[in-house]
Amino acid sequence: MNRRSLLALVALAPLGGGCQWLKDKFNTNDTAKGTGPLPAVQAGQLTTYLNERAARTQSLYFDDVTVSASERGLPLPALSGNLVAARPRNFRMVGTAKVGAKLDLGSNADQFWMYVDAPTQKPQFVVAAHSDFEAGRARIPGGIPFEPDWVMQALGMATFGPNNQYTASTDQTARTYTLRWPAALPNGTAVVREVVFDGDTATGTKPQVKKHVVRDTRGKVLATAEVKQARTVALQETDPQSGLPLSVQYPTLIVMRWEEQKFEMELKLKNGKVNEPLSNDVARGYFALPEKYGKPIDLAGGALPFK
């Protein structure tokens, strides 16, 4: 595995609400069963669902994570490790490969970092402030248009603000709803973002949120994060109106693609735990910039170490 590929894989590693959402909010019994035409949906209904799901998912922990990737059709060695995420921006994934590679990807309220140790090559450790990245002063090495906050969105933990120009559409053939809004990448490129929902009530491992998409202004797909499988779990909280237990759905299998770079990554998330108290190790600064790798290179303040 070359250094550029491993760093790209690290950078891409990422990122629920109850399955009664559609039926309770606006679906008829027929559409909840997957038959009959889908009713129209308002953008506010979709953003409300996403924000309610995020509010219920304060933290996620997976102690068994497998990352498989390919670049231009060539497979890269698989990585295995664990992942911890806590709202709003705390994230940490540590993994190793059988070939001896190691990665450490993390984020907190102020900054994000990537540590890469690939075989036969010098380890690299880079960091950037979120503010520098969002202003376009720091770019991810490898040419991948990745954004750290997309990790939290793919995991269902991102909040969707009220000031975006949201629109919603219905695809009767595919039986999906799509939420979209104009946005811009950190480098200033105008894009359109989308979240695609299953129009029918999700059951079993079927995800309610099917895909996250970034397109250019002409409609060309730049990147996708497709949720292939999900798990719905009951929470201890109850709905104040109905008195019924609340539930949350989180992804267990995500496939992320970057079209121009021909980069694809499959992320298998096993043994998930929702909203459990953080362990003592996590509470003692697990989301802080690690010191054991030495001094990192600031992506906003110097030459990039990767091509």
C-alpha positions in Angstrom: 0.0 0.0 0.0 1.5 3.3 -1.0 1.5 6.3 1.3 -1.0 8.3 -0.8 -3.5 5.5 -0.9 -3.3 4.8 2.8 -3.7 8.5 3.7 -6.7 8.7 1.3 -8.2 5.7 3.0 -7.7 7.2 6.4 -9.1 10.5 5.3 -12.2 8.9 3.9 -13.0 6.7 6.9 -16.0 8.1 7.9 -19.6 9.6 8.7 -30.9 6.7 13.5 -34.3 7.7 14.2 -37.1 5.3 14.7 -38.3 3.2 11.8 -41.8 4.4 12.5 -40.8 7.9 11.1 -42.6 7.7 7.8 -45.8 6.0 9.0 -46.0 8.3 12.1 -45.2 11.5 10.2 -47.0 11.5 6.9 -47.4 8.0 5.4 -50.5 6.0 5.0 -50.7 2.3 5.9 -50.3 1.4 2.2 -47.1 3.3 1.7 -45.7 2.1 5.1 -46.1 -1.5 3.6 -44.3 -0.5 0.3 -47.5 -0.2 -1.8 -49.5 2.7 -3.2 -48.1 6.0 -4.3 -45.8 7.9 -2.0 -47.3 11.2 -0.7 -45.6 14.5 -1.2 -43.1 15.5 1.4 -41.9 18.9 2.6 -38.2 19.6 3.1 -38.9 20.5 6.7 -40.2 17.0 7.4 -36.9 15.5 6.2 -34.6 17.9 8.1 -36.7 17.4 11.2 -36.2 13.7 11.0 -32.4 14.1 10.5 -32.1 16.5 13.4 -34.3 14.3 15.7 -32.1 11.3 14.8 -28.9 13.2 15.5 -30.3 14.5 18.9 -31.0 10.9 19.9 -27.5 9.7 18.9 -25.2 11.5 21.3 -22.5 8.9 20.9 -21.6 5.7 18.9 -19.0 3.1 19.6 -17.9 0.2 17.4 -15.3 -2.2 18.7 -15.0 -4.1 15.5 -14.4 -2.0 12.3 -13.2 -3.3 9.0 -12.2 -0.9 6.2 -11.7 -2.3 2.6 -10.8 0.1 -0.2 -9.8 0.1 -3.8 -8.2 2.8 -6.0 -8.8 2.7 -9.7 -10.0 -0.9 -9.4 -6.9 -2.1 -7.5 -7.7 -3.4 -4.0 -5.8 -2.0 -1.0 -5.0 -4.1 2.2 -7.9 -4.2 4.7 -7.7 -2.3 7.9 -9.3 -3.3 11.2 -9.8 -1.4 14.5 -12.4 0.5 16.4 -14.4 3.7 16.1 -15.8 6.2 18.7 -17.9 9.2 17.8 -19.6 11.8 20.0 -21.5 14.9 19.1 -20.9 17.4 17.8 -17.4 16.8 16.3 -15.6 14.2 18.5 -14.4 11.3 16.4 -11.6 8.7 16.6 -10.8 5.7 14.6 -7.6 3.7 15.1 -6.8 0.7 12.9 -4.0 -1.6 11.6 -3.4 -3.7 8.6 -1.8 -7.2 8.4 1.0 -5.6 6.3 2.0 -3.5 9.3 0.3 -0.2 8.4 -1.3 1.8 11.1 -3.7 4.8 11.1 -5.2 7.1 13.6 -7.9 9.5 12.4 -9.4 11.9 14.9 -11.4 15.1 15.4 -12.5 17.3 18.3 -14.2 20.7 18.5 -11.1 22.6 17.3 -9.2 20.4 14.9 -8.8 17.1 13.1 -5.7 14.9 12.6 -4.4 12.0 10.6 -1.5 9.7 11.5 -0.3 7.3 8.8 2.4 4.7 9.2 2.8 2.7 6.0 5.4 -0.1 5.5 8.8 0.9 4.2 7.9 4.6 4.4 8.4 7.3 7.0 5.3 7.8 9.2 3.4 11.0 8.6 1.3 13.0 11.1 -0.8 16.0 9.9 -3.3 18.3 11.6 -5.6 21.1 10.7 -8.0 23.4 12.5 -11.6 23.1 11.4 -11.7 26.9 10.8 -8.6 26.7 8.5 -10.2 23.8 6.5 -13.6 25.5 6.2 -11.9 28.7 5.0 -9.9 26.8 2.3 -6.5 27.3 4.0 -5.9 23.6 4.6 -6.6 20.8 2.1 -6.7 17.1 2.5 -3.7 15.4 0.8 -4.4 13.0 -2.1 -6.8 15.1 -4.1 -9.9 13.7 -2.4 -12.6 16.3 -1.8 -13.2 15.0 1.7 -14.7 16.9 4.6 -14.3 15.7 8.2 -17.9 16.6 9.1 -19.1 14.2 6.4 -18.1 11.4 8.8 -20.7 12.6 11.3 -23.3 13.0 8.6 -22.8 9.5 7.3 -23.1 8.2 10.9 -26.4 10.0 11.3 -25.0 12.4 13.9 -24.9 15.7 12.0 -27.4 18.6 12.5 -29.0 20.3 9.5 -29.3 24.0 10.0 -32.4 26.1 9.2 -30.7 28.6 6.8 -30.0 26.3 3.9 -32.2 26.5 0.8 -33.7 23.1 1.1 -36.0 21.5 -1.4 -37.5 18.0 -1.4 -38.6 15.7 -4.3 -40.3 12.3 -4.6 -39.3 9.5 -6.9 -42.3 7.2 -7.3 -40.3 4.6 -9.3 -37.4 4.3 -6.9 -39.8 5.0 -4.0 -37.4 7.5 -2.4 -37.5 11.1 -1.1 -34.5 13.4 -1.8 -33.5 16.4 0.3 -31.2 18.8 -1.6 -29.6 22.2 -1.0 -26.9 24.4 -2.6 -23.6 24.5 -0.8 -19.9 25.0 -1.4 -16.8 22.9 -0.8 -14.0 24.5 1.4 -12.1 25.4 -1.8 -15.1 27.5 -2.8 -16.4 25.1 -5.5 -20.2 25.4 -5.7 -22.0 22.0 -5.3 -25.4 20.5 -4.6 -25.8 18.2 -1.6 -28.4 15.5 -1.3 -29.7 13.1 1.3 -31.8 10.2 -0.2 -34.4 8.5 2.0 -36.3 5.3 1.6 -39.9 6.3 1.0 -41.2 3.2 2.9 -40.7 2.4 6.5 -37.4 0.7 7.2 -37.4 -2.7 8.7 -34.7 -5.2 9.5 -31.3 -4.1 8.2 -32.9 -1.8 5.7 -31.7 1.8 6.1 -34.1 4.7 6.2 -31.4 7.1 5.0 -30.0 5.4 1.9 -27.4 7.8 0.5 -25.5 11.1 0.9 -24.5 12.7 -2.4 -22.4 15.6 -3.5 -22.9 16.8 -7.1 -21.5 19.7 -9.1 -23.8 22.4 -10.3 -24.4 20.5 -13.6 -25.6 17.4 -11.7 -22.5 15.3 -12.1 -21.9 13.1 -9.0 -18.6 13.9 -7.2 -18.9 11.7 -4.1 -21.4 9.4 -2.4 -21.8 7.7 1.0 -24.3 4.9 0.5 -25.7 3.2 3.6 -26.1 -0.5 2.6 -27.2 -1.8 6.0 -28.3 -0.4 9.3 -29.5 -1.4 12.7 -32.4 0.0 14.7 -32.2 -0.1 18.5 -34.5 0.9 21.3 -33.4 3.7 23.6 -34.3 4.1 27.3 -36.1 7.4 26.6 -39.8 7.5 25.7 -41.7 9.8 23.4 -43.3 12.5 25.5 -46.4 12.5 23.4 -47.1 8.9 22.8 -45.3 7.4 25.8 -43.8 4.8 23.5 -40.0 3.9 23.6 -37.9 5.9 21.2 -35.5 4.2 18.8 -32.6 5.2 16.7 -31.0 3.7 13.6 -27.3 3.7 12.8 -25.4 2.4 9.8 -23.5 -0.9 9.9 -22.3 -1.0 6.3 -21.3 2.1 4.4 -19.8 2.3 0.9 -18.1 5.6 0.0 -17.1 6.6 -3.5 -15.2 9.4 -5.0 -15.9 9.4 -8.7 -13.1 11.5 -10.2 -10.4 9.8 -8.1 -11.9 6.3 -8.7 -11.6 5.7 -5.0 -14.0 3.4 -3.2 -14.2 2.4 0.5 -16.4 -0.1 2.3 -16.8 0.4 6.0 -18.2 -2.5 8.1 -19.2 -1.4 11.6 -19.9 -4.2 14.1 -20.8 -4.4 17.8 -22.3 -0.9 17.9 -23.2 0.7 21.2 -25.4 3.9 21.3 -25.2 6.5 24.0 -23.3 4.5 26.5 -21.2 6.3 29.1 -17.7 7.0 27.8 -15.0 4.8 29.2 -12.3 6.3 31.5 -9.8 6.2 28.7 -12.1 8.2 26.5 -13.0 10.6 29.3 -9.3 11.3 29.9 -8.7 13.0 26.6 -9.3 10.3 23.9 -10.4 13.0 21.5 -7.4 15.3 22.2 -4.6 15.6 19.6 -2.3 12.6 20.4 1.3 13.4 21.6 2.8 10.0 21.1 3.4 10.5 17.4 5.5 13.6 17.8 4.9 17.1 16.3 2.3 17.1 13.5 2.5 19.1 10.2 -0.1 21.8 10.0 -1.9 21.5 6.7 -2.6 25.2 6.7 0.9 26.3 7.6 3.4 24.4 5.4 4.0 22.2 2.4 1.9 19.1 2.1 3.8 15.9 2.9 1.8 13.8 0.3 1.3 14.2 -3.4 
